[in-house]
Amino acid sequence: MTEHVWSYTSASGHLAGTDLTGYKVEATDGSIGKVDKHSDEVGDAYLVVDTGVWIFGKEVLLPASTVIRIDRENEKVFVGRTKEQIKNAPEFHRDKHLTDPGYRDELGTYYGPDIPFGGRPA
């Protein structure tokens, strides 16, 4: 079951209705880009991050559960994943993420809490 990965944790500091577009995104080991789009819909919350030159303009989709803290004053979102884990995530498909439940499950499993900090098992 991967549904809980699509919700913000209570410790993240997320306030429903807060526009995170343009916020800088920080992995545990450095900056990965800016929020291009986000959803805070209950049970379907996520960030789409534009990585810029870091991984050649690739966009990545991060389920809301990866957010560990939001700093509204400095407009930063901190995620509990390394750059490498995010870089190795399933490729983001803008057209599939809303329509393909298999794709959503693949991402949910990759980022799921049953593997420490998501990603592939050690």
Helices and strands as residue ranges (DSSP letters): G 3-6, G 10-12, E 24-27, E 30-39, E 46-50, E 59-63, G 64-66, E 67-71, E 76-79, H 83-87, H 101-111
